[in-house]
Amino acid sequence: MSDATHVPKAALYYYHGSVWASVALLALEEKGYGSDEVDLKEVDLAKGENFQPSYLRLNPHGTVPTLVVPLEKTLAPEIESRYKAIQDTKAIVEFLDKSRSAQSRTHTTSSAPSPSLAPATIAFSTLSNQIIELLHSSAADPNALFYTSARTEAELQDLAKRLLPFLYGRRDTLAKLLEDSQSGAVQVSDKTRAFWEMKKIAVDNFILVFEEADKSSADLSEEARKRREAYLESARTAWTGLKNVFGTLHQEIIGPYTLGDQLSIADLHLAAWLSRIAFLAGGNASEDGNTVVGKIESHIGDGFSLPKDFSVAEARRRAGLAATGADSTERQNKLAAFWDAIKERPSWKKVYADGLH
């Protein structure tokens, strides 16, 4: 029996529909981790499992992903293993990148290549960090947009049908946890109770809007009408704000990947983020970059359009894709070129095998 069988494994807590958990899943695939090297533990956000005390002990923010890893000094079979939890997506991906490389494959069971995803130069590292910070900024927040993707009453009706079951599950779990903490059935700190209360208020506020989505404005009470108007205005503002985000991305990325022709850490964040925005705009995984970005531009509205200044043939050549049929004069925007490149990677195909999310 090899020593590797004695080594405690890391565990990645994720949710299949989470945008940032998808970044970690992409990293596992791109780095060539074996299926037996990391335990995948799904946390069902639709059931509010991320609010349970057992999970909050790992991640007090109740977010996914969380990567729990054994401490290096406790890897030996004769030593009781100790663990640490990494709760930030950026830190998780950097850890996964450094933990398996061509130079260091400690205790690995996989023979797959392990290319470095870290930028090769200081300048590239600076650009990579800027792009990642932008994608995780409040202006680009894909989780906020998940709840505020309806700018009209018709869109609100469609969104309510999709989101209400998800919101009900989270509300019911939070209500039960608060009830149990009040009765003493669950012992938690005042900080945790306050966290649950804050989350329940946020969920309740969305439910109030979505439960009356089928009503016309004329049939709403004055209070409900004000809630709807405030929601729709916040949604329009959020999507309008994406103009600057997309404009900056188009200007900063080199193409077809963020740093040129080699995949890097920033591409994993951009792949998951863009897939979420495309999903919210009505795109699907089978569509090409021009179609997907066109749907995003249309959803942002107000005539927004990214410049088409990147050679399609050159983009495909740099990404190692066949340029058959691509006219030498054909141009597309850099986000479309990125989409065409990333969707052909086995990692992306696996993570989004069931469609965009």
LOTOR-792769 format. One record per residue: x, y, z of N, C-alpha, C in turn; residue number from 1; residue in three letters. Coordinates in steps of 0.05 Angstrom, whole numbers. Layout:
BEGIN
     npx     npy     npz    capx    capy    capz     cpx     cpy     cpz  pos  code
       X       Y       Z       X       Y       Z       X       Y       Z  NUM   ala
...
! end
This chain:
BEGIN
     npx     npy     npz    capx    capy    capz     cpx     cpy     cpz  pos  code
      17     -24       0       0       0       0      18      25       0    1   met
      13      43     -18      30      67     -20      24      87       2    2   ser
      44     104       7      41     125      27      18     143      21    3   asp
      12     147      -6      -8     166     -14     -35     159      -2    4   ala
     -40     133       3     -66     125      12     -70     134      41    5   thr
     -49     140      55     -51     148      83     -55     179      86    6   his
     -51     193      64     -51     222      66     -79     232      67    7   val
     -86     249      87    -113     260      88    -118     278      64    8   pro
    -143     277      54    -150     292      30    -161     319      36    9   lys
    -159     337      17    -172     363      19    -202     359      12   10   ala
    -218     378      20    -247     376      13    -256     403       3   11   ala
    -269     403     -20    -279     428     -32    -309     428     -28   12   leu
    -319     447     -13    -348     451      -9    -357     471     -31   13   tyr
    -377     462     -46    -386     478     -70    -416     475     -73   14   tyr
    -427     490     -92    -455     486    -101    -454     487    -132   15   tyr
    -468     469    -144    -466     466    -173    -474     491    -188   16   his
    -491     508    -176    -500     532    -190    -485     557    -181   17   gly
    -464     554    -165    -449     577    -155    -429     587    -175   18   ser
    -429     613    -180    -410     624    -199    -381     621    -189   19   val
    -377     628    -164    -349     628    -154    -339     599    -148   20   trp
    -357     581    -140    -349     554    -136    -340     542    -163   21   ala
    -352     551    -185    -344     542    -211    -315     548    -218   22   ser
    -305     571    -207    -277     578    -211    -259     557    -199   23   val
    -266     548    -174    -250     527    -161    -251     501    -176   24   ala
    -275     494    -186    -278     469    -201    -262     470    -227   25   leu
    -262     493    -240    -246     496    -264    -216     493    -258   26   leu
    -208     504    -235    -180     502    -227    -172     472    -222   27   ala
    -189     457    -209    -183     429    -205    -178     414    -231   28   leu
    -195     420    -251    -192     407    -277    -167     416    -292   29   glu
    -163     442    -292    -140     453    -307    -113     445    -295   30   glu
    -113     441    -268     -88     433    -255     -84     403    -255   31   lys
    -103     388    -264    -100     359    -267    -102     343    -241   32   gly
    -117     354    -222    -120     338    -197    -136     313    -203   33   tyr
    -128     291    -190    -142     266    -193    -168     267    -178   34   gly
    -187     251    -187    -214     250    -174    -213     241    -145   35   ser
    -191     226    -138    -189     216    -111    -171     234     -93   36   asp
    -163     257    -103    -146     275     -88    -161     296     -72   37   glu
    -185     303     -81    -201     323     -68    -229     313     -66   38   val
    -240     313     -41    -268     306     -37    -286     329     -45   39   asp
    -305     325     -62    -324     346     -70    -349     342     -52   40   leu
    -356     363     -37    -379     362     -19    -398     384     -26   41   lys
    -421     377     -37    -440     397     -46    -456     409     -22   42   glu
    -457     435     -21    -473     449      -2    -497     460     -17   43   val
    -521     451     -11    -545     459     -26    -554     486     -17   44   asp
    -548     506     -33    -556     533     -26    -586     537     -27   45   leu
    -599     521     -45    -628     523     -47    -643     513     -22   46   ala
    -629     497      -7    -641     487      19    -629     502      42   47   lys
    -612     522      37    -601     538      58    -580     523      75   48   gly
    -568     502      63    -549     486      79    -524     502      86   49   glu
    -519     524      72    -496     541      79    -501     557     104   50   asn
    -526     557     115    -532     571     139    -530     554     164   51   phe
    -526     528     160    -526     509     182    -501     514     199   52   gln
    -503     512     226    -480     517     244    -455     501     236   53   pro
    -459     476     227    -436     459     220    -420     471     197   54   ser
    -434     484     178    -420     497     156    -409     524     164   55   tyr
    -423     538     180    -413     564     189    -388     562     205   56   leu
    -383     539     217    -358     535     232    -335     534     212   57   arg
    -340     525     188    -319     525     167    -317     552     153   58   leu
    -340     564     149    -341     590     135    -362     608     147   59   asn
    -354     625     165    -374     642     179    -390     660     161   60   pro
    -381     664     136    -396     680     117    -418     665     103   61   his
    -417     638     106    -438     622      93    -437     621      63   62   gly
    -413     625      52    -410     626      23    -396     601      13   63   thr
    -398     596     -13    -382     575     -26    -366     589     -48   64   val
    -343     578     -54    -331     553     -44    -316     557     -18   65   pro
    -311     534      -5    -293     533      18    -275     508      13   66   thr
    -250     512      15    -231     490      12    -218     484      39   67   leu
    -222     460      49    -211     451      74    -187     433      68   68   val
    -164     441      77    -139     427      70    -124     418      95   69   val
    -111     395      94     -95     386     117     -70     403     119   70   pro
     -62     409     144     -37     424     148     -13     407     141   71   leu
       6     420     128      29     405     117      43     388     138   72   glu
      46     399     162      61     386     183      46     362     196   73   lys
      21     358     187       5     336     199      -2     315     177   74   thr
      14     313     156       8     295     134      17     266     140   75   leu
      37     263     157      48     236     162      27     218     174   76   ala
      27     192     167       7     173     177       6     171     208   77   pro
      29     175     221      29     172     250      21     197     265   78   glu
      14     218     251       6     243     263     -23     249     259   79   ile
     -37     257     279     -65     264     276     -68     289     258   80   glu
     -84     287     238     -86     308     218    -101     332     229   81   ser
     -91     356     222    -104     381     229    -110     395     202   82   arg
    -131     412     202    -139     424     177    -143     454     180   83   tyr
    -143     468     157    -150     496     156    -170     500     134   84   lys
    -187     519     137    -207     525     117    -200     551     102   85   ala
    -199     549      75    -194     572      58    -221     581      47   86   ile
    -229     606      51    -256     614      45    -259     633      22   87   gln
    -236     643      12    -237     663      -9    -230     650     -36   88   asp
    -246     655     -56    -243     642     -82    -215     647     -93   89   thr
    -206     671     -92    -179     678    -103    -158     662     -88   90   lys
    -159     661     -62    -139     646     -46    -141     616     -52   91   ala
    -165     606     -56    -168     577     -62    -155     570     -88   92   ile
    -159     586    -109    -147     580    -135    -117     582    -134   93   val
    -107     602    -120     -78     605    -117     -66     581    -102   94   glu
     -80     572     -82     -71     548     -67     -70     524     -85   95   phe
     -91     519    -100     -93     496    -118     -71     498    -139   96   leu
     -65     522    -149     -45     525    -169     -17     518    -158   97   asp
     -11     528    -134      16     523    -122      19     495    -111   98   lys
      -3     482    -103      -1     456     -91       4     433    -110   99   ser
      -1     438    -135       5     418    -155      18     431    -179  100   arg
      44     427    -182      59     439    -204      79     419    -215  101   ser
      92     427    -237     113     410    -249     136     405    -229  102   ala
     140     424    -212     162     422    -192     154     407    -167  103   gln
     128     410    -160     119     398    -135      92     384    -139  104   ser
      93     357    -137      69     341    -140      67     323    -115  105   arg
      71     335     -92      71     320     -67      45     304     -63  106   thr
      48     278     -59      25     260     -53       4     259     -75  107   his
      11     268    -100      -9     268    -121     -13     239    -131  108   thr
     -37     233    -140     -43     207    -151     -49     209    -181  109   thr
     -47     233    -192     -53     238    -219     -28     242    -236  110   ser
     -28     232    -260      -6     235    -278     -11     257    -299  111   ser
     -34     271    -296     -41     292    -315     -22     315    -313  112   ala
     -18     330    -335      -1     354    -334     -11     374    -313  113   pro
       7     389    -303      -1     409    -282      12     436    -289  114   ser
       2     448    -311      13     474    -319       9     496    -299  115   pro
      28     513    -296      25     536    -277       5     556    -288  116   ser
     -12     565    -271     -33     585    -279     -25     613    -270  117   leu
      -4     615    -255       5     641    -245      17     657    -267  118   ala
      12     684    -268      25     701    -288      55     699    -286  119   pro
      68     701    -310      97     696    -311     113     721    -304  120   ala
     102     745    -306     117     770    -301     102     787    -281  121   thr
     116     807    -271     104     826    -252      82     842    -266  122   ile
      87     850    -291      67     865    -306      41     848    -310  123   ala
      45     823    -317      22     806    -322       8     800    -295  124   phe
      23     797    -274      11     793    -247      -6     817    -239  125   ser
       3     841    -245     -12     865    -238     -38     866    -255  126   thr
     -36     860    -281     -59     860    -298     -79     839    -289  127   leu
     -69     815    -282     -86     793    -273    -101     801    -248  128   ser
     -87     813    -229    -100     821    -204    -121     843    -209  129   asn
    -116     861    -227    -135     882    -234    -161     870    -245  130   gln
    -158     851    -263    -181     838    -275    -197     823    -255  131   ile
    -184     808    -238    -197     792    -218    -212     810    -198  132   ile
    -199     832    -189    -211     850    -171    -236     863    -183  133   glu
    -235     869    -209    -258     881    -223    -281     861    -223  134   leu
    -276     836    -229    -297     816    -231    -310     811    -204  135   leu
    -294     815    -182    -305     811    -155    -315     837    -142  136   his
    -315     858    -157    -324     884    -147    -355     885    -145  137   ser
    -365     905    -130    -394     908    -127    -407     915    -154  138   ser
    -392     929    -171    -403     937    -197    -408     913    -215  139   ala
    -392     892    -211    -394     868    -228    -407     844    -214  140   ala
    -416     848    -190    -425     826    -173    -445     808    -187  141   asp
    -437     784    -194    -455     766    -209    -477     754    -191  142   pro
    -472     753    -164    -493     743    -146    -515     763    -142  143   asn
    -508     789    -141    -529     810    -140    -545     810    -166  144   ala
    -532     807    -188    -546     807    -214    -564     782    -217  145   leu
    -557     761    -203    -574     737    -203    -602     743    -194  146   phe
    -604     760    -174    -630     768    -162    -643     792    -176  147   tyr
    -627     807    -191    -637     832    -203    -633     832    -233  148   thr
    -640     810    -246    -637     809    -275    -662     817    -290  149   ser
    -683     825    -276    -708     833    -288    -711     863    -288  150   ala
    -712     875    -311    -715     905    -313    -743     913    -320  151   arg
    -760     895    -329    -788     901    -336    -807     883    -321  152   thr
    -832     889    -322    -852     872    -308    -854     844    -320  153   glu
    -851     843    -346    -852     816    -359    -828     799    -351  154   ala
    -805     812    -350    -781     797    -341    -783     789    -311  155   glu
    -796     806    -296    -800     801    -267    -817     776    -263  156   leu
    -838     773    -280    -855     749    -278    -839     723    -283  157   gln
    -822     724    -304    -806     700    -311    -786     694    -289  158   asp
    -773     715    -279    -753     711    -258    -765     700    -232  159   leu
    -788     710    -225    -802     701    -201    -807     671    -202  160   ala
    -815     661    -225    -821     632    -228    -796     616    -222  161   lys
    -772     626    -231    -747     611    -227    -737     614    -198  162   arg
    -740     637    -187    -726     643    -161    -742     637    -136  163   leu
    -769     638    -138    -785     634    -114    -780     607    -100  164   leu
    -778     585    -114    -772     559    -100    -745     560     -86  165   pro
    -726     572     -98    -699     576     -86    -701     593     -61  166   phe
    -715     615     -63    -718     633     -40    -734     621     -17  167   leu
    -755     606     -24    -771     593      -3    -755     573      13  168   tyr
    -738     558      -1    -721     538      13    -702     552      33  169   gly
    -691     574      25    -672     588      42    -687     601      65  170   arg
    -710     613      59    -726     626      80    -735     606     102  171   arg
    -744     582      93    -754     562     112    -732     552     130  172   asp
    -708     549     118    -685     540     135    -678     561     155  173   thr
    -676     586     147    -669     607     165    -690     610     187  174   leu
    -716     608     180    -737     610     200    -734     588     221  175   ala
    -728     563     212    -725     541     230    -701     544     248  176   lys
    -679     554     237    -655     558     253    -660     579     274  177   leu
    -673     601     267    -679     622     286    -698     612     308  178   leu
    -717     596     300    -736     584     319    -721     565     338  179   glu
    -704     549     327    -689     530     344    -669     544     363  180   asp
    -658     566     353    -639     580     370    -654     595     393  181   ser
    -679     603     387    -695     616     407    -704     597     429  182   gln
    -710     572     421    -720     552     440    -697     538     454  183   ser
    -673     542     444    -650     529     457    -643     502     445  184   gly
    -658     494     424    -652     469     411    -625     470     396  185   ala
    -618     494     388    -592     499     375    -577     520     391  186   val
    -553     515     398    -537     534     414    -518     549     395  187   gln
    -522     574     391    -505     590     374    -500     617     387  188   val
    -481     632     377    -474     658     388    -494     679     379  189   ser
    -494     702     392    -510     724     384    -503     733     356  190   asp
    -477     731     350    -468     739     323    -480     722     301  191   lys
    -482     696     306    -494     678     287    -524     683     284  192   thr
    -538     688     306    -566     694     305    -571     720     289  193   arg
    -554     740     293    -556     765     278    -551     761     249  194   ala
    -533     743     242    -527     736     215    -551     723     202  195   phe
    -564     704     216    -588     691     205    -610     712     201  196   trp
    -614     729     220    -635     749     218    -631     768     194  197   glu
    -606     776     190    -599     793     168    -605     779     141  198   met
    -597     754     139    -602     739     114    -631     735     109  199   lys
    -647     729     131    -675     725     127    -690     750     118  200   lys
    -681     773     128    -693     798     120    -689     802      90  201   ile
    -664     797      81    -658     800      53    -675     782      35  202   ala
    -677     756      44    -693     737      29    -723     745      28  203   val
    -733     754      52    -761     762      53    -767     786      35  204   asp
    -748     804      33    -753     828      16    -755     820     -13  205   asn
    -739     801     -22    -742     792     -50    -768     776     -54  206   phe
    -775     760     -34    -800     745     -36    -824     763     -38  207   ile
    -824     785     -23    -846     804     -24    -850     815     -53  208   leu
    -828     820     -66    -830     830     -94    -839     808    -113  209   val
    -826     785    -111    -831     763    -130    -858     750    -127  210   phe
    -869     749    -103    -895     736     -99    -918     751    -113  211   glu
    -914     777    -118    -935     792    -131    -927     800    -160  212   glu
    -909     785    -171    -899     791    -198    -921     788    -219  213   ala
    -940     770    -214    -961     765    -234    -983     787    -234  214   asp
    -982     804    -214   -1002     825    -212    -993     849    -229  215   lys
   -1013     863    -241   -1006     888    -255   -1001     909    -234  216   ser
    -988     930    -242    -982     952    -223   -1007     964    -212  217   ser
   -1029     964    -228   -1054     976    -219   -1067     960    -196  218   ala
   -1060     934    -195   -1072     916    -175   -1055     915    -149  219   asp
   -1033     928    -149   -1016     928    -125   -1024     949    -105  220   leu
   -1018     944     -80   -1021     965     -60   -1000     986     -65  221   ser
   -1003    1009     -53    -983    1030     -56    -956    1021     -46  222   glu
    -956    1007     -24    -930     997     -13    -917     977     -31  223   glu
    -933     958     -42    -923     938     -60    -913     951     -86  224   ala
    -928     971     -96    -919     984    -120    -892     999    -117  225   arg
    -889    1011     -94    -863    1024     -88    -840    1004     -87  226   lys
    -846     980     -75    -826     959     -74    -818     950    -102  227   arg
    -838     946    -119    -832     937    -146    -816     959    -161  228   arg
    -825     983    -159    -810    1005    -173    -781    1007    -164  229   glu
    -777    1004    -138    -750    1006    -127    -734     982    -137  230   ala
    -746     958    -138    -732     935    -148    -724     939    -177  231   tyr
    -743     946    -194    -737     949    -223    -716     971    -228  232   leu
    -717     992    -212    -698    1013    -216    -670    1004    -208  233   glu
    -668     989    -186    -642     978    -178    -631     958    -198  234   ser
    -649     943    -210    -640     924    -231    -630     938    -256  235   ala
    -644     959    -264    -635     974    -287    -608     987    -282  236   arg
    -605     998    -258    -580    1011    -250    -557     991    -250  237   thr
    -562     967    -240    -542     946    -238    -532     938    -266  238   ala
    -551     934    -285    -543     925    -311    -531     948    -328  239   trp
    -540     972    -323    -527     995    -336    -498     997    -327  240   thr
    -493     991    -302    -466     993    -291    -447     973    -304  241   gly
    -457     952    -317    -440     933    -330    -427     944    -355  242   leu
    -437     966    -365    -424     978    -389    -395     984    -383  243   lys
    -390     997    -360    -362    1003    -353    -346     979    -348  244   asn
    -358     958    -336    -344     933    -330    -335     920    -356  245   val
    -353     917    -375    -347     905    -400    -327     922    -416  246   phe
    -331     948    -415    -312     966    -429    -284     963    -418  247   gly
    -281     961    -392    -255     957    -380    -243     930    -387  248   thr
    -259     910    -386    -249     883    -393    -240     882    -422  249   leu
    -255     893    -440    -247     893    -468    -221     908    -472  250   his
    -217     929    -457    -193     945    -460    -169     931    -448  251   gln
    -173     917    -425    -150     906    -410    -141     879    -420  252   glu
    -159     861    -428    -150     834    -435    -136     835    -462  253   ile
    -116     818    -465     -99     818    -489    -112     802    -511  254   ile
    -123     779    -504    -138     762    -523    -120     740    -536  255   gly
    -132     717    -540    -160     711    -534    -164     706    -504  256   pro
    -143     698    -490    -145     697    -460    -136     724    -448  257   tyr
    -140     726    -423    -135     752    -410    -106     762    -414  258   thr
     -87     743    -413     -59     751    -416     -47     742    -442  259   leu
     -63     736    -462     -53     728    -488     -61     700    -495  260   gly
     -42     684    -504     -48     657    -515     -46     635    -494  261   asp
     -39     642    -469     -36     622    -448     -58     626    -426  262   gln
     -71     604    -419     -91     605    -397     -77     613    -371  263   leu
     -90     630    -355     -80     637    -329    -102     639    -309  264   ser
     -95     645    -284    -114     646    -262    -138     664    -268  265   ile
    -132     688    -279    -153     707    -285    -174     696    -304  266   ala
    -166     678    -322    -185     667    -341    -206     649    -328  267   asp
    -198     636    -306    -218     619    -292    -239     637    -279  268   leu
    -231     659    -267    -251     678    -256    -269     690    -278  269   his
    -256     698    -300    -271     710    -322    -290     689    -335  270   leu
    -281     664    -337    -298     643    -350    -323     639    -334  271   ala
    -321     637    -307    -345     633    -290    -362     658    -290  272   ala
    -350     681    -288    -365     706    -287    -381     710    -313  273   trp
    -367     707    -335    -380     712    -361    -402     691    -366  274   leu
    -398     667    -357    -418     646    -360    -443     653    -345  275   ser
    -440     665    -321    -463     674    -306    -478     697    -320  276   arg
    -463     716    -329    -475     739    -342    -490     730    -368  277   ile
    -477     712    -383    -490     701    -407    -515     686    -400  278   ala
    -515     671    -379    -539     656    -370    -561     675    -363  279   phe
    -555     697    -349    -576     716    -341    -587     731    -365  280   leu
    -570     734    -386    -578     748    -410    -592     730    -430  281   ala
    -596     704    -423    -610     686    -441    -592     669    -459  282   gly
    -566     670    -454    -548     654    -471    -548     625    -462  283   gly
    -536     608    -479    -532     580    -472    -505     570    -480  284   asn
    -497     547    -470    -470     537    -472    -463     530    -501  285   ala
    -482     525    -518    -476     516    -545    -471     540    -564  286   ser
    -477     564    -555    -474     587    -573    -446     597    -575  287   glu
    -439     610    -598    -412     620    -601    -410     648    -588  288   asp
    -385     658    -587    -380     683    -573    -395     707    -584  289   gly
    -397     709    -610    -412     732    -621    -441     732    -613  290   asn
    -453     708    -613    -481     706    -605    -485     712    -575  291   thr
    -468     700    -558    -471     704    -529    -466     733    -522  292   val
    -445     745    -532    -439     773    -525    -461     791    -536  293   val
    -471     784    -560    -493     800    -571    -518     800    -553  294   gly
    -524     777    -541    -546     775    -522    -541     792    -497  295   lys
    -516     792    -487    -509     808    -464    -511     837    -471  296   ile
    -501     845    -494    -503     874    -502    -533     882    -503  297   glu
    -549     864    -514    -578     871    -517    -591     873    -489  298   ser
    -583     855    -470    -594     856    -444    -586     881    -428  299   his
    -561     890    -432    -552     915    -420    -568     938    -431  300   ile
    -573     937    -457    -591     957    -470    -578     984    -475  301   gly
    -594    1003    -482    -586    1031    -489    -566    1031    -512  302   asp
    -568    1012    -530    -550    1012    -553    -521    1004    -547  303   gly
    -517     992    -524    -490     985    -516    -478     964    -535  304   phe
    -453     969    -543    -440     950    -561    -410     952    -558  305   ser
    -396     930    -555    -367     930    -553    -355     931    -581  306   leu
    -332     945    -583    -319     947    -610    -309     920    -620  307   pro
    -313     915    -645    -304     890    -658    -277     897    -671  308   lys
    -256     893    -656    -229     901    -666    -208     879    -663  309   asp
    -218     854    -659    -199     832    -655    -203     812    -677  310   phe
    -182     804    -691    -183     785    -713    -193     758    -704  311   ser
    -214     748    -716    -224     721    -709    -203     700    -715  312   val
    -191     701    -739    -171     682    -746    -147     682    -727  313   ala
    -138     706    -719    -116     708    -701    -123     697    -673  314   glu
    -148     703    -664    -157     694    -638    -157     663    -637  315   ala
    -167     651    -658    -168     622    -659    -140     610    -661  316   arg
    -122     623    -676     -95     613    -677     -81     613    -650  317   arg
     -84     636    -636     -72     638    -610     -83     619    -589  318   arg
    -108     612    -592    -121     593    -574    -116     564    -581  319   ala
    -102     560    -604     -97     533    -613    -121     519    -625  320   gly
    -139     536    -636    -163     525    -649    -161     527    -679  321   leu
    -176     510    -693    -176     511    -722    -189     536    -731  322   ala
    -177     549    -751    -188     574    -761    -201     570    -788  323   ala
    -209     545    -793    -222     538    -818    -247     555    -823  324   thr
    -249     568    -846    -272     584    -852    -272     612    -842  325   gly
    -252     619    -826    -250     646    -815    -237     665    -835  326   ala
    -251     685    -843    -241     705    -862    -219     721    -848  327   asp
    -198     727    -862    -176     743    -851    -184     771    -842  328   ser
    -206     780    -853    -215     808    -847    -237     808    -825  329   thr
    -246     784    -817    -268     782    -798    -259     791    -770  330   glu
    -275     807    -757    -268     818    -731    -290     812    -711  331   arg
    -282     810    -685    -300     807    -663    -289     821    -639  332   gln
    -306     825    -619    -295     837    -594    -280     816    -578  333   asn
    -263     825    -559    -246     807    -545    -261     788    -526  334   lys
    -284     797    -516    -300     779    -498    -311     756    -514  335   leu
    -319     762    -539    -329     740    -557    -307     721    -563  336   ala
    -283     731    -569    -260     714    -574    -253     697    -550  337   ala
    -255     709    -526    -250     694    -502    -270     671    -499  338   phe
    -295     677    -503    -316     657    -501    -311     634    -520  339   trp
    -304     640    -545    -299     618    -564    -275     601    -556  340   asp
    -255     613    -543    -232     598    -534    -238     581    -509  341   ala
    -251     593    -489    -254     580    -464    -275     557    -466  342   ile
    -295     560    -483    -316     540    -484    -306     514    -497  343   lys
    -283     515    -510    -272     491    -522    -254     475    -504  344   glu
    -248     486    -480    -231     472    -461    -246     450    -447  345   arg
    -234     427    -443    -247     405    -429    -257     413    -401  346   pro
    -242     430    -387    -250     438    -360    -277     453    -361  347   ser
    -280     471    -380    -305     486    -382    -328     468    -390  348   trp
    -323     450    -409    -344     432    -418    -353     414    -395  349   lys
    -335     406    -377    -343     390    -355    -359     405    -334  350   lys
    -349     429    -326    -363     445    -306    -390     454    -315  351   val
    -393     459    -341    -419     469    -352    -432     448    -370  352   tyr
    -428     423    -363    -440     401    -379    -470     402    -378  353   ala
    -481     412    -356    -511     413    -353    -522     441    -361  354   asp
    -505     458    -373    -514     484    -381    -502     506    -364  355   gly
    -507     531    -373    -496     554    -358    -511     558    -332  356   leu
    -498     571    -313    -510     577    -288    -497     602    -276  357   his
! end
